[in-house]
Amino acid sequence: MENEIAPELAEVAHGMNKRRSTIRSLLGVRRRGIEWLLGHVNSDGSIGKPEEGFHFYRAPWTFSIAGESSAASGVCGWIRENMLTPDGKIEGPFRIYKDAYAYRNATLMLGAHLTRQYDLSYGLIPDLMTWWDDASGGFYNDLTEDGGKSDRMDIPYACGPGLASLALGRIDIARSVYGFLQRIHEAQTELPDRFYYAWSSTNGTLMTSFPEGEAFWHVVENQVDRAQRWTIGGIAAGFLCRLYLADPRPEYLALARNYQAFSMDATDGQFNYAQVCKSSWGSSLLYQITGEEVYLEWGCRMSDWYVETQQSDGFWSWQGYETLGSKIELTLEFVMHVDNLVGGLASG
C-alpha cells in the first residue's frame, strides 16, 4: 500500500512545489512592474504623459490589486478632475483615442470600483449601457468620426464591459455577453484553423468578409506566426470563468474550455507577440475552478513568458509599444495578468 501511495504523494508534492516556486517568481515580477509604474506617477495623480492619450484607463485596477491605494485613488482623482463630464462620460482633450471606447471605460470602471471611487464606477453605468447592443448581447467597439458607434463588435471589447457589469452587479448584462460569445462560437465554420471574432450589429452576423489589410481586426489564423488578436481565447475564457464563479452554470464553463482550447492549440509563434498575454487569464481561472493539470502547465508556461519578457527596469515593451504611454498601458495590463496568475495558482 505504501508503495502505491508514495508515487501519488510525490506527484502532489511536485505540483505544490512547482506552484509555490512559480508564485514566488511572479510576485517578484509584479513588484518590479509596480515599482516602474509608480516611478511614472506625477504629483497631480496622473501617470506618464496624459497628453499622449487615454493609455492609463487600467491604472486604478492595477494599482488597487497591488495594494497601492494611494496611486489608484490619485489617478481616479485626476480623471475626475480632467476627464469626467457632468453627464457621466469620460471625454475631453486627454481622451484622444476613439477605438475600444466602451472597453476602456469599462476597464476604468472596474478599477475605480476596486478603489471604492463609486462615481467612476456606478456613475458611468448609464453611459456604458448606451454602448450595449441588446440584440446580440455585445458592445459596440469604437466611436466613429461623426460621434456615432461602429457597426463592428468583437470578443475582447465585449468581455471588458462584461467584466465591469459583473463587478457592478449587472449580472443580466454579463449573461448577455455570454450569449454573445456563444453566438460567435456557434457561427464558426473553419475551426480549428480560423476563428472569426467580429460581429456586425447591423446585419446580426459574423463578419467573414473585410477589406484587405483588416484581417487583424476580424480573424485569428491559429497556425500562422504573425501579429494577431491572440487575445480572443484567453479573455473570453477569463470572463466566462468569472461569470461561472458568480453563477455556476455548466454551460459557462464548457464554453470557457472551448475558447481556452483555441488559445492553447495555437502555434508556439504566438509567444512572439504581446497579444498572447490574455491566454494566462483563461488558464489561471480554469485551473482555479477545475484543478486540471493542463491549465496548470499552461499557466506556468505563461508565467515563464512574463518573467522572460519583462525588462530589467520592470516594464514591458513590444513593437508598436514604443511611446511612454503605450509602455505604461502594456505594463499596467501585464501586472494585472500576473496578479491573476498568482490568484489562480494559489487557489487551484
C-alpha positions as CSV (number, residue, x, y, z in Angstrom):
1,M,0.0,0.0,0.0
2,E,2.8,2.4,0.9
3,N,4.5,1.8,-2.5
4,E,1.2,2.6,-4.2
5,I,0.5,5.7,-2.3
6,A,4.0,7.2,-2.3
7,P,4.1,8.0,-6.1
8,E,0.8,9.8,-5.8
9,L,2.1,11.8,-2.8
10,A,5.3,12.6,-4.7
11,E,3.3,13.8,-7.6
12,V,1.1,16.0,-5.4
13,A,4.2,17.4,-3.7
14,H,5.9,18.1,-7.0
15,G,2.8,20.0,-8.2
16,M,2.7,22.1,-4.9
17,N,6.4,22.9,-5.1
18,K,6.0,23.9,-8.8
19,R,3.1,26.2,-7.9
20,R,4.9,27.8,-5.0
21,S,8.1,28.5,-6.9
22,T,6.1,29.9,-9.8
23,I,4.1,32.2,-7.4
24,R,7.3,33.4,-5.8
25,S,8.7,34.3,-9.2
26,L,5.5,36.1,-10.2
27,L,5.4,38.1,-7.1
28,G,8.8,39.5,-7.9
29,V,7.7,40.3,-11.4
30,R,4.6,42.0,-10.1
31,R,6.6,44.1,-7.7
32,R,9.1,45.2,-10.3
33,G,6.3,46.2,-12.7
34,I,4.6,48.2,-10.0
35,E,7.8,50.0,-8.9
36,W,8.4,51.0,-12.5
37,L,4.8,52.3,-12.8
38,L,5.0,54.2,-9.5
39,G,8.1,55.9,-10.8
40,H,5.9,57.5,-13.5
41,V,3.1,58.7,-11.3
42,N,3.1,62.5,-11.3
43,S,2.5,64.9,-8.3
44,D,-1.1,65.7,-9.6
45,G,-2.1,62.0,-9.6
46,S,-1.7,61.4,-13.3
47,I,0.7,58.9,-14.8
48,G,3.1,59.3,-17.6
49,K,2.2,61.9,-20.2
50,P,-1.6,62.2,-20.3
51,E,-1.4,64.2,-23.4
52,E,-0.4,61.0,-25.3
53,G,-4.0,59.8,-24.8
54,F,-6.1,57.6,-22.6
55,H,-3.4,54.8,-22.1
56,F,-3.9,54.8,-18.4
57,Y,-7.5,53.5,-18.1
58,R,-6.3,50.4,-16.3
59,A,-4.2,52.2,-13.7
60,P,-6.8,52.2,-10.8
61,W,-7.3,48.4,-11.4
62,T,-3.7,47.5,-11.4
63,F,-2.6,49.8,-8.5
64,S,-5.6,48.6,-6.4
65,I,-4.9,44.9,-6.7
66,A,-1.2,45.6,-5.9
67,G,-2.1,47.4,-2.7
68,E,-1.1,50.8,-4.0
69,S,-4.3,52.5,-2.9
70,S,-2.8,56.0,-2.9
71,A,-1.7,55.7,-6.6
72,A,-5.1,54.2,-7.5
73,S,-7.1,56.9,-5.8
74,G,-4.8,59.6,-7.2
75,V,-5.3,58.5,-10.8
76,C,-9.1,58.4,-10.2
77,G,-8.9,62.0,-8.8
78,W,-7.0,63.2,-11.8
79,I,-9.5,61.5,-14.2
80,R,-12.4,63.0,-12.2
81,E,-10.9,66.5,-12.4
82,N,-9.8,66.3,-16.1
83,M,-12.0,63.8,-18.0
84,L,-15.3,63.3,-16.2
85,T,-18.1,65.3,-17.7
86,P,-21.2,66.5,-15.8
87,D,-23.3,63.9,-17.7
88,G,-21.2,61.0,-16.6
89,K,-18.9,60.4,-19.6
90,I,-15.1,60.2,-19.9
91,E,-14.2,62.8,-22.5
92,G,-12.0,65.8,-23.1
93,P,-8.7,66.6,-24.8
94,F,-6.8,63.8,-23.0
95,R,-9.2,61.1,-24.4
96,I,-7.7,61.2,-27.9
97,Y,-8.4,57.6,-28.8
98,K,-11.8,56.7,-30.3
99,D,-11.2,53.0,-30.6
100,A,-12.1,50.4,-27.9
101,Y,-14.4,53.1,-26.4
102,A,-16.6,51.0,-24.1
103,Y,-13.7,48.7,-23.3
104,R,-11.5,51.5,-22.0
105,N,-14.4,52.9,-20.0
106,A,-15.4,49.6,-18.6
107,T,-11.8,48.8,-17.5
108,L,-11.6,52.2,-15.7
109,M,-15.0,51.4,-14.1
110,L,-13.9,48.1,-12.7
111,G,-10.7,49.6,-11.3
112,A,-12.5,52.6,-9.8
113,H,-14.9,50.2,-8.2
114,L,-12.0,48.2,-6.6
115,T,-10.7,51.6,-5.4
116,R,-14.1,52.5,-4.0
117,Q,-14.4,55.6,-6.2
118,Y,-18.0,54.8,-7.0
119,D,-18.8,57.9,-9.0
120,L,-16.3,56.5,-11.6
121,S,-17.9,53.0,-11.4
122,Y,-21.7,53.2,-10.8
123,G,-21.7,56.7,-12.1
124,L,-20.6,55.6,-15.6
125,I,-23.1,52.8,-16.0
126,P,-25.7,54.8,-17.8
127,D,-23.2,55.8,-20.5
128,L,-21.7,52.3,-20.7
129,M,-25.2,50.9,-21.4
130,T,-25.6,53.2,-24.4
131,W,-22.8,51.0,-26.0
132,W,-24.7,47.8,-25.4
133,D,-26.4,46.0,-28.3
134,D,-29.3,44.1,-26.7
135,A,-30.0,42.2,-29.9
136,S,-26.6,40.4,-29.8
137,G,-25.5,40.9,-26.2
138,G,-22.3,42.5,-27.3
139,F,-20.9,46.1,-27.1
140,Y,-20.1,48.4,-30.0
141,N,-16.3,48.8,-30.5
142,D,-15.4,52.3,-31.5
143,L,-16.6,55.9,-31.5
144,T,-16.9,57.0,-35.2
145,E,-15.7,60.3,-36.5
146,D,-19.3,61.6,-36.7
147,G,-19.9,60.8,-33.0
148,G,-21.7,57.5,-33.6
149,K,-20.9,54.0,-32.8
150,S,-19.2,51.4,-35.0
151,D,-21.1,48.6,-36.6
152,R,-18.3,46.1,-35.6
153,M,-18.4,44.4,-32.2
154,D,-15.9,41.7,-31.1
155,I,-14.9,39.3,-28.4
156,P,-12.3,41.4,-26.4
157,Y,-14.4,44.6,-26.5
158,A,-17.5,42.8,-25.2
159,C,-15.7,40.9,-22.5
160,G,-14.3,44.1,-20.9
161,P,-17.8,45.6,-20.4
162,G,-19.0,42.1,-19.3
163,L,-16.4,42.0,-16.5
164,A,-17.3,45.5,-15.4
165,S,-21.0,44.6,-15.5
166,L,-20.4,41.5,-13.4
167,A,-18.4,43.5,-10.8
168,L,-21.1,46.2,-10.6
169,G,-23.9,43.8,-10.0
170,R,-25.4,43.8,-13.5
171,I,-25.3,40.0,-13.9
172,D,-28.0,40.3,-16.5
173,I,-25.7,42.2,-18.8
174,A,-22.8,39.8,-18.0
175,R,-25.1,36.9,-19.0
176,S,-25.9,38.7,-22.3
177,V,-22.2,38.8,-23.0
178,Y,-22.1,35.1,-22.5
179,G,-24.9,34.8,-25.1
180,F,-22.8,37.0,-27.5
181,L,-19.7,34.7,-27.0
182,Q,-21.9,31.6,-27.5
183,R,-23.4,33.1,-30.7
184,I,-20.0,33.9,-32.2
185,H,-18.6,30.4,-31.3
186,E,-21.6,28.7,-32.8
187,A,-21.2,30.7,-36.1
188,Q,-17.7,29.4,-36.7
189,T,-17.2,27.1,-39.7
190,E,-13.4,26.9,-40.1
191,L,-12.3,25.7,-36.6
192,P,-9.7,24.8,-35.5
193,D,-7.7,26.7,-38.2
194,R,-9.5,30.1,-38.2
195,F,-11.6,31.9,-35.7
196,Y,-13.6,34.9,-37.0
197,Y,-14.3,37.0,-33.9
198,A,-16.0,40.2,-35.2
199,W,-19.8,40.6,-35.4
200,S,-21.9,43.1,-37.4
201,S,-24.5,44.8,-35.3
202,T,-26.3,45.9,-38.4
203,N,-26.6,42.5,-40.1
204,G,-26.6,40.4,-37.0
205,T,-24.0,38.1,-38.5
206,L,-20.4,37.0,-38.1
207,M,-18.0,39.2,-40.2
208,T,-16.1,36.8,-42.5
209,S,-15.5,39.4,-45.3
210,F,-13.5,42.5,-44.7
211,P,-11.2,45.0,-46.5
212,E,-7.7,44.0,-47.4
213,G,-5.4,44.8,-44.5
214,E,-8.1,44.4,-41.9
215,A,-7.6,40.7,-41.1
216,F,-6.0,41.6,-37.7
217,W,-9.4,43.0,-36.6
218,H,-11.5,40.1,-37.8
219,V,-9.8,36.7,-37.8
220,V,-7.2,34.7,-36.0
221,E,-5.4,32.0,-38.1
222,N,-4.3,29.7,-35.4
223,Q,-1.2,28.2,-37.0
224,V,0.1,31.4,-38.7
225,D,3.1,33.1,-37.0
226,R,2.2,36.8,-37.2
227,A,0.8,39.6,-35.1
228,Q,-2.9,38.7,-34.5
229,R,-5.5,39.1,-31.8
230,W,-4.2,36.1,-29.9
231,T,-6.2,37.6,-27.0
232,I,-9.6,36.3,-28.0
233,G,-9.5,32.8,-26.4
234,G,-8.0,33.9,-23.1
235,I,-10.1,36.9,-22.5
236,A,-13.3,35.0,-23.4
237,A,-12.3,32.1,-21.1
238,G,-11.3,34.6,-18.3
239,F,-14.7,36.4,-18.5
240,L,-16.7,33.2,-18.6
241,C,-14.8,31.8,-15.6
242,R,-15.6,35.0,-13.6
243,L,-19.2,34.6,-14.6
244,Y,-19.2,31.0,-13.6
245,L,-17.8,31.9,-10.1
246,A,-20.8,34.2,-9.7
247,D,-23.4,32.0,-11.3
248,P,-22.1,28.4,-11.6
249,R,-23.9,27.2,-14.7
250,P,-22.1,24.4,-16.5
251,E,-22.6,25.9,-19.9
252,Y,-20.4,28.9,-19.0
253,L,-17.5,26.6,-18.0
254,A,-17.9,24.5,-21.1
255,L,-17.7,27.5,-23.4
256,A,-14.7,28.8,-21.4
257,R,-12.9,25.5,-22.1
258,N,-13.6,25.8,-25.8
259,Y,-12.2,29.3,-26.0
260,Q,-9.2,28.4,-24.0
261,A,-8.5,25.3,-26.1
262,F,-8.4,27.5,-29.2
263,S,-5.7,29.7,-27.5
264,M,-3.7,26.8,-26.2
265,D,-3.8,24.9,-29.5
266,A,-2.3,27.8,-31.4
267,T,1.2,27.9,-32.9
268,D,4.0,28.5,-30.5
269,G,4.7,31.5,-32.6
270,Q,2.0,33.3,-30.6
271,F,4.6,33.8,-27.9
272,N,6.4,36.2,-30.2
273,Y,3.7,38.8,-29.7
274,A,2.3,40.8,-26.8
275,Q,-1.2,39.7,-27.6
276,V,-0.7,36.2,-26.2
277,C,-0.9,37.8,-22.7
278,K,-4.6,37.2,-22.1
279,S,-4.2,33.4,-22.5
280,S,-2.9,33.4,-18.9
281,W,-6.3,35.0,-17.9
282,G,-8.2,31.9,-19.0
283,S,-5.7,29.3,-17.9
284,S,-5.3,30.7,-14.4
285,L,-9.0,30.8,-13.7
286,L,-9.7,27.4,-15.3
287,Y,-7.0,25.9,-13.1
288,Q,-8.6,27.5,-10.1
289,I,-12.0,26.1,-10.9
290,T,-11.1,22.7,-12.3
291,G,-7.7,21.9,-10.8
292,E,-6.7,20.2,-14.1
293,E,-3.1,19.8,-14.8
294,V,-3.3,21.0,-18.4
295,Y,-4.2,24.5,-17.2
296,L,-1.5,24.5,-14.5
297,E,1.1,23.6,-17.1
298,W,-0.1,26.4,-19.4
299,G,-0.2,28.9,-16.5
300,C,3.4,28.0,-15.7
301,R,4.4,28.4,-19.3
302,M,2.7,31.8,-19.4
303,S,4.4,32.7,-16.1
304,D,7.8,31.9,-17.7
305,W,6.9,34.2,-20.6
306,Y,6.2,37.2,-18.3
307,V,9.4,36.6,-16.5
308,E,11.5,36.3,-19.7
309,T,10.0,39.3,-21.4
310,Q,10.0,41.8,-18.6
311,Q,12.7,44.4,-19.0
312,S,15.3,44.8,-16.2
313,D,13.7,48.1,-15.2
314,G,10.4,46.4,-14.6
315,F,8.3,47.4,-17.7
316,W,7.3,45.5,-20.8
317,S,7.8,46.8,-24.3
318,W,6.9,45.4,-27.8
319,Q,6.9,46.5,-31.4
320,G,4.1,49.1,-31.5
321,Y,4.6,50.0,-27.9
322,E,7.5,52.4,-28.1
323,T,6.0,55.6,-26.5
324,L,5.9,56.0,-22.8
325,G,2.1,55.9,-22.8
326,S,2.0,52.6,-24.6
327,K,4.6,51.1,-22.3
328,I,2.6,52.2,-19.3
329,E,-0.6,50.7,-20.9
330,L,1.2,47.4,-21.6
331,T,2.8,47.2,-18.1
332,L,-0.5,48.0,-16.4
333,E,-2.1,45.1,-18.2
334,F,0.7,42.6,-17.7
335,V,0.9,43.3,-14.0
336,M,-2.8,42.6,-13.8
337,H,-2.4,39.3,-15.7
338,V,0.5,38.3,-13.4
339,D,-1.8,39.0,-10.4
340,N,-4.5,36.8,-11.9
341,L,-1.9,34.1,-12.4
342,V,-0.9,34.4,-8.7
343,G,-4.5,34.1,-7.6
344,G,-5.3,31.2,-9.8
345,L,-2.2,29.2,-8.9
346,A,-2.7,29.9,-5.2
347,S,-6.4,28.9,-5.1
348,G,-6.3,26.0,-7.5
